[in-house]
Amino acid sequence: MSEGMLCSKSHEYILEQEDGKYSIGLTDYAVEQLGDIVFVELPEVGSTFTKNEAFATVESVKAASEIYMPVSGTITEINEEIISTPELLNEDPHGKAWLVKIDSNADDVEFKDLLDYADYKEEVS
């Protein structure tokens, strides 16, 4: 599932979908560091965020963490399932446990500091 995935230094991933929108979630590394996820708070559809702005909160048994937008965009969909079943993040962070989908017209500059998944994994290991 890491094909085409880009990751931020703050451990969010972004993945372009077939419809040109992007799904955003937490990397497997971030989820491992957090431990058992017990609560996820997501923004409303239609909310707009700029790159590096906090858009969600994830709480685990260890800590609460803000989640940051890897590129600017408008929320087009939220993962309702993750709100009622936050442990999905621990089970499938790069699959079923995406957090939001966005519509973004971010330019290449916003993508420049994102790492492809292999480079990201190398950096965090």
C-alpha positions as a Markdown table, in Angstrom:
| # | Residue | x | y | z |
|---|---|---|---|---|
| 1 | Met | 0.0 | 0.0 | 0.0 |
| 2 | Ser | 3.0 | 2.3 | 0.2 |
| 3 | Glu | 3.2 | 2.7 | -3.6 |
| 4 | Gly | 3.0 | 6.4 | -4.4 |
| 5 | Met | 2.7 | 7.3 | -0.8 |
| 6 | Leu | 4.4 | 10.5 | 0.4 |
| 7 | Cys | 5.2 | 11.2 | 4.1 |
| 8 | Ser | 5.8 | 14.3 | 6.1 |
| 9 | Lys | 8.4 | 14.6 | 8.8 |
| 10 | Ser | 5.5 | 14.9 | 11.3 |
| 11 | His | 4.5 | 11.4 | 10.3 |
| 12 | Glu | 1.4 | 11.9 | 8.2 |
| 13 | Tyr | 1.1 | 10.3 | 4.8 |
| 14 | Ile | -0.7 | 11.5 | 1.6 |
| 15 | Leu | -1.7 | 9.3 | -1.2 |
| 16 | Glu | -3.2 | 10.4 | -4.5 |
| 17 | Gln | -6.5 | 8.6 | -5.4 |
| 18 | Glu | -7.7 | 7.7 | -8.8 |
| 19 | Asp | -10.2 | 10.6 | -8.8 |
| 20 | Gly | -7.4 | 13.1 | -8.2 |
| 21 | Lys | -8.3 | 13.7 | -4.6 |
| 22 | Tyr | -5.8 | 12.7 | -1.8 |
| 23 | Ser | -6.3 | 10.5 | 1.2 |
| 24 | Ile | -4.4 | 11.5 | 4.4 |
| 25 | Gly | -3.5 | 9.4 | 7.4 |
| 26 | Leu | -0.9 | 8.5 | 10.0 |
| 27 | Thr | 2.1 | 6.4 | 9.0 |
| 28 | Asp | 2.6 | 3.0 | 10.5 |
| 29 | Tyr | 5.6 | 4.4 | 12.4 |
| 30 | Ala | 3.5 | 7.1 | 14.1 |
| 31 | Val | 0.9 | 4.6 | 15.0 |
| 32 | Glu | 3.5 | 2.3 | 16.6 |
| 33 | Gln | 4.9 | 5.2 | 18.6 |
| 34 | Leu | 1.5 | 6.2 | 19.9 |
| 35 | Gly | 0.4 | 2.7 | 21.0 |
| 36 | Asp | -3.2 | 1.7 | 21.3 |
| 37 | Ile | -5.4 | 4.4 | 19.7 |
| 38 | Val | -8.6 | 5.1 | 21.7 |
| 39 | Phe | -10.0 | 8.3 | 20.2 |
| 40 | Val | -9.9 | 10.2 | 16.9 |
| 41 | Glu | -11.3 | 13.7 | 16.3 |
| 42 | Leu | -11.7 | 14.7 | 12.6 |
| 43 | Pro | -12.7 | 18.1 | 11.0 |
| 44 | Glu | -16.0 | 18.7 | 9.2 |
| 45 | Val | -16.3 | 18.2 | 5.5 |
| 46 | Gly | -15.8 | 21.5 | 3.7 |
| 47 | Ser | -13.1 | 22.7 | 6.2 |
| 48 | Thr | -10.0 | 24.1 | 4.5 |
| 49 | Phe | -6.5 | 23.8 | 6.0 |
| 50 | Thr | -3.1 | 25.1 | 5.0 |
| 51 | Lys | 0.0 | 23.0 | 4.9 |
| 52 | Asn | 1.3 | 22.1 | 8.4 |
| 53 | Glu | -1.9 | 23.3 | 10.1 |
| 54 | Ala | -3.4 | 20.9 | 12.7 |
| 55 | Phe | -6.5 | 19.3 | 11.3 |
| 56 | Ala | -7.2 | 16.3 | 13.6 |
| 57 | Thr | -6.4 | 14.9 | 17.1 |
| 58 | Val | -5.6 | 11.3 | 17.9 |
| 59 | Glu | -5.5 | 10.0 | 21.4 |
| 60 | Ser | -3.8 | 6.9 | 22.5 |
| 61 | Val | -3.3 | 5.3 | 25.9 |
| 62 | Lys | 0.1 | 7.1 | 26.0 |
| 63 | Ala | -0.7 | 10.6 | 24.7 |
| 64 | Ala | -2.8 | 12.9 | 22.6 |
| 65 | Ser | -1.3 | 14.1 | 19.3 |
| 66 | Glu | -2.3 | 16.7 | 16.8 |
| 67 | Ile | -2.2 | 15.6 | 13.2 |
| 68 | Tyr | -1.0 | 18.1 | 10.6 |
| 69 | Met | -2.0 | 18.7 | 7.0 |
| 70 | Pro | 0.8 | 17.6 | 4.6 |
| 71 | Val | -0.4 | 19.9 | 1.9 |
| 72 | Ser | -3.1 | 22.6 | 1.7 |
| 73 | Gly | -6.6 | 21.5 | 0.8 |
| 74 | Thr | -10.3 | 21.2 | 1.5 |
| 75 | Ile | -11.8 | 18.2 | 3.3 |
| 76 | Thr | -14.1 | 16.3 | 0.9 |
| 77 | Glu | -14.7 | 13.2 | 3.1 |
| 78 | Ile | -13.9 | 12.0 | 6.6 |
| 79 | Asn | -13.5 | 8.4 | 7.6 |
| 80 | Glu | -16.6 | 7.9 | 9.8 |
| 81 | Glu | -15.5 | 4.4 | 10.6 |
| 82 | Ile | -12.3 | 5.5 | 12.3 |
| 83 | Ile | -14.3 | 7.8 | 14.7 |
| 84 | Ser | -16.4 | 4.8 | 16.0 |
| 85 | Thr | -13.6 | 2.3 | 15.7 |
| 86 | Pro | -10.3 | 4.2 | 16.4 |
| 87 | Glu | -8.4 | 0.9 | 16.9 |
| 88 | Leu | -8.5 | 0.5 | 13.1 |
| 89 | Leu | -5.5 | 2.9 | 13.1 |
| 90 | Asn | -3.5 | 0.2 | 14.9 |
| 91 | Glu | -4.7 | -2.5 | 12.6 |
| 92 | Asp | -4.5 | -1.0 | 9.2 |
| 93 | Pro | -3.0 | 2.6 | 9.2 |
| 94 | His | -2.2 | 2.7 | 5.4 |
| 95 | Gly | -5.5 | 1.0 | 4.4 |
| 96 | Lys | -8.9 | 1.2 | 6.0 |
| 97 | Ala | -7.6 | 3.8 | 8.6 |
| 98 | Trp | -7.2 | 6.8 | 6.4 |
| 99 | Leu | -8.4 | 9.9 | 8.2 |
| 100 | Val | -9.6 | 12.4 | 5.6 |
| 101 | Lys | -9.8 | 12.9 | 1.9 |
| 102 | Ile | -9.0 | 16.3 | 0.5 |
| 103 | Asp | -9.2 | 18.2 | -2.7 |
| 104 | Ser | -5.9 | 20.1 | -3.2 |
| 105 | Asn | -4.5 | 22.3 | -5.8 |
| 106 | Ala | -1.2 | 22.6 | -3.9 |
| 107 | Asp | 1.8 | 23.4 | -6.1 |
| 108 | Asp | 5.0 | 21.4 | -6.3 |
| 109 | Val | 6.6 | 23.5 | -3.6 |
| 110 | Glu | 4.2 | 22.1 | -1.0 |
| 111 | Phe | 5.1 | 18.6 | -2.0 |
| 112 | Lys | 8.9 | 19.3 | -2.1 |
| 113 | Asp | 9.6 | 18.4 | 1.6 |
| 114 | Leu | 7.6 | 15.2 | 1.6 |
| 115 | Leu | 9.5 | 12.0 | 1.4 |
| 116 | Asp | 8.5 | 8.9 | -0.5 |
| 117 | Tyr | 7.7 | 6.0 | 1.8 |
| 118 | Ala | 11.0 | 4.1 | 1.4 |
| 119 | Asp | 13.0 | 7.3 | 2.2 |
| 120 | Tyr | 10.7 | 8.0 | 5.1 |
| 121 | Lys | 11.1 | 4.5 | 6.6 |
| 122 | Glu | 14.9 | 4.9 | 6.3 |
| 123 | Glu | 14.8 | 8.2 | 8.1 |
| 124 | Val | 12.8 | 6.9 | 11.0 |
| 125 | Ser | 14.6 | 3.6 | 11.5 |
